[in-house]
Amino acid sequence: MSVMTSLAPRALRRVLGLLATLFAASFVIFAAVYAAPGDPAVFLAGGRDKLTPERLAAVRAQYHLDEPLVVQYGRWLWDCVHLDLGRSFKYGDQVSDLVAARFPTTLQLVAYATVLFVVLGVGAGILAAVKRSTWVDSLVVGGTTLAASVPSFVAAIALVSLFGVQLGWFPVTGSGEGFTGTLRHLTLPALSLALGSLAIISRVTRQAMADAAASDHVEAARASGVPEHDIIRRHVLRNALGPIVTMCGLVMAGMLAGTVVVETAFGISGIGSLLVGAINTHDFPVAQAVLLLMVTGYIVVTTLVDLVHPLLDPRVKGATS
């Protein structure tokens, strides 16, 4: 039986689990926003000044806010399945248009941060594993521990103060235009977003390589006179790829939520700042859509990582066959 054939049932189970999780998450999101403080009908009616009960009832009926929660959720879910996310209470535009206009900026930020934490985190982890129990290992572990303990908003303030204000190397607001401009504007936000993730990836890489280096076939290769750099590249790093790639995928999936703080701190017009504005103005359709997008992105990426993992780790591959 081929690997792809043996993985087909597993993939089907994961896809069904993805759909079930999305359904449950969508209800939690809708109910949480529904239960949030503030009456959207009052906001839609223009505030409490000169608001009559008749006007309030008319607004509730117009936007179906007088219906039970389950009925409202069913209507919203049906529209979402048909890619209709409703209209923004604040802007009056289609929510899908607002999200589509801001999502590319957030995607660029997450992609940039992913490149940083993968390259720097995996590189630091490999260096610490190769130089295990030396001052280099201690320096990497200490530095990553410090990076992991710094919240993203504190890192953002420190980076702006040092590289933006004092040194003037990078802009501190906006997302820039063109490839070079975007790269310069998003460097500090991406770095502040990636710092904590970099620490996690370096630790996972170090431990995965240490476990792989302790295996019998590595010792046999070393006893056979295989050069050390070949052992590290062909045996240790290759066998450690499974947990490293899995953790990189999980961290990247969770970065959409992290953009809320970073985009607000750096004045970037992405979906993170759009969510903050929607919550502050009780723009419920926008808040629901952005939260659903973040959860969907996380679930889809983690499912893909789970499907790819057996192809990278021979032990998992053998267990699924």
N, C-alpha and C positions, 0 to 999 in steps of 0.2 A: 504493500500500500504506500503510495507516494505521500510526501509530507503535506502537500496541499490538500489531498483527499482526507487525510487524517485530521487536518485542522478545520475542515469545513463545518462539522458539527459544533466545534468550539466557537467558531466565528458566528454561527447562527445563534447560539446561546447568548453571546456577547451583544449581538445586535438587538435581540429581543429584550435583554436586560437594559440596554441603552434606551429603548423606547419606553419601557416601564419606568425607568428612572426619570426620564424627561417628563412623562405624564405626572408623576408624583411631584417633581420639582416645580412644574408649571402651576399646580394647584397651591403649593406652599407659597410661591411668589405672589400669586393673585390674592390669596387670603391675607398674606402679610401686608401687602399694600392696601388692601381693602380695610384692614383693621388699624391702619396708621392714623395718628392724630390728625384732625382736620377734616372738614366736610368738603369734598370736591364740588358739591352742588353750590355751596356758598361762593367758592372761588369762580365757578362758571357763571354765576349770576352777577358777578361784579363786586362782591363784598357784601358786608352786612348793612351798609348804609342804605336806608330806604328799601330794605328787602322785606317784601310781604310774604306771608305764608303761601298765597296763590302763586307768586312768582317762583318761589322755591319749589313748590310742587310741580310746576310746569317744567322747570329745569330738570328735576329728577326724572320725570316721565320722558323728556326728550332724549336724555342720555341713558335711559334704562336703569337709573340708579335706584328706582323704587322696587326693583325686582329682587327676589331672594338671591343670596350669594351664589348658590349652585347654578341658578339660571344665568346669572351674569358671567360666571366662570365658563359655562358651556358656550355661551355666545362669543366670549373672548377667545376661547380655545379654537372654536370653529373658524373664526376670522384669522387667527394666527396660522392655522393649517393652510389656509388659502392666501398666506402672505399679506394679510391685511392687519396691520398693527394698530389701526385706528388713527385718530387725529390728536395732535398735541393740544392740551387745554390752554397752554400759554401762547404758543406761536400760531395755532390754527392750521399748521401744515401736517402732511402725512408723517407719521412717526417713522415709517420706513425711509422716507427721504432724509429726515434729520439724522437717523442712524447711519445711512449710507454715506452722507456727506462727512461724517466725523470718523467713521470706522477706519478708513485708510490710514489716518494719522496714528491712531492707537495701534494698528497692526504694524506700522513702521517702528513705533516705539518698542513694542514687544519683540519684534524680530531683531532689532538692534541689541536690546538687553539680552536676548537669548544667545546671540553670537558672543557677547561679552562673557556671560557666565559659563558658556560651554568651553570657549577657548581658554579663558583664564582659570576657570574652576578645574577642568580636566587637566590642564597643564600643571597647575599647582599640586593637584592630587597625585599625578604621575611622578613629579619631582619629589614629593614627600615620601612616596612609596619606594622609589629607587634609593633615596638617601635616608631610609628608615633608621631611627634611633641615632640620628646625627643632629647637629645644630640646625641644619637646613630643615629637617623634619619638624623640629621644635618651633622654628620660625614660621613655617607654613601653618602649623596647627594653631599657634598663638594668634597669628594674623587673621586667620579665618574665624577663630572664636570671637575676636574683637569685632569683625565685620558682621557676624551673625547677631551680635548683641545690640547693634545700632539700628533703631527703627528707620524706615525709609524716609519719613519726613525730617528726621534729624540729619540723616545723610544728605538730603536735598538742601537743607539750610547750610550745612557745612560746605558742600560743593559750590553752592552759589557764592558764599562768602569768600572762599579761597580762589576758585578758578574764574568766577564770573565778575566779582567786584574788585578784589585786590589785584589779581593778575590780569584780568580782562581777556582771557584766552577764549572764552566761549560766551555766547549770548545766554541770558538767563530767562527769557520769556519767548513764547511763540514756538512754531514748528518749522519755520524757514521755507524757502522755495528752491526748487531744483535739487539735484543730488547733493552738491557740496553744501548748500545752505541748510538743507534738512539734516545732513550729517552733523554739522556744527551745532545746530540748535538742539538736536536730540541727544548729544553726547552726555551732557550732565544728567538729564532725566533718565536716560538708559542706564547710566552707571549707578545712580542712586537706586534704581529699580532692581539692578542685578547684584548689588553687593551681598545681600543676605543669601540669595540663591547661589552665588559663587562659593560662599562658605559651605553650603550644604553639598554641592556637587564635588568640591575638593575632598571633603571628608568621605563621601561615598566612594569616590574613585580610589582614594588611598586604601580604604578598607577592602574594597573589591580586589584590588591588585595584590594586597597582602594575602588574602585568602587564596587567590589563584597561584601565587608564588609558593604557597605551602603545599601544593598538590604533588602527588607522586611523580607524574610525568615530567613536571618541571625539574624536580630533583634528578630524574633520570637523564634529562637532556643536559643538565649542567654537569653531571658526572661523565657524560659522553664527550665533553669538550666543546659543546656548542658555544659560540661566542655569546657573552652576556647580553649584548644589545639585540641579538636575534631571539634569545629566550624571552626577553621583555616584550618584544614586538610580536612575535609569532605565537607565543604560548600564554604569557601572563596577561598582556593587554587584551588579546583576543578573547580569552575566557572571562575577562572582567567586563566585557562590553555589555552583557545583558543587564546587570543592575545599574550600570552607568547610564545607558540609553533610557532605561525605564525611569530613573530618577530625573533625568533631563526633561523627558516628556511630561512628567507630573509637575515639575516646577514651572515649565513653560505654560502648561494648562492653567495654572493658578495665577499667572501674571496679569490676566485681564482684570481681576479684582484689585490687584496692586496698583493699577494705573489710576485709580480714583484719587489716591493721595498724591501721587507724583504729578499727574496732569494739573491738579488744583494748585500745587506748589509752584509749578513752572508756567502757569497760564497757558496750557496747551489745550486747544479745542478738539478734544477727543471724546470718546464715549464715557470715559471716567468722569470728566468734568460735566458732561451732559447729564449724567446720573445725579451728581451733586446738585446741579441746578434744578433738576426735575423734582428732587425730594424737597428742596427748600421752597419751591413754588407750588407744591401739591399737584404737579403735572403727572398724574398717575399713569396714563397710557405710556408716556416716555419711560418712566421708572420701571414699569413692568416689562417693557420691551428690552431695555438695556440689561436688566437683571436676567431675563430669560436668555438673552444672547450670551452673557457671561457664563451662565450655568451650562448652556448647550455647548459652548466652546470647550469647557472643562470636561464634560462627559464624553464628547466626541474624541478629544485628544487622548484621554486616559483609555478609552476603549481601543483606539488604534495602537497605543503603546502596548496594551495587553495582548493584542493580536500579533504584533511584531516580535514580542519578547521570545516566543518559542523558536523563531528563526535565528535569533542571536545566541541563545543559550542552549547548548546541546542537552543539558540535563532536563530542561523544561520540554524540549522537543521530544526527548525520549519518553517523558511521562505522558505526553498527549497522543503518542502514536499507539 
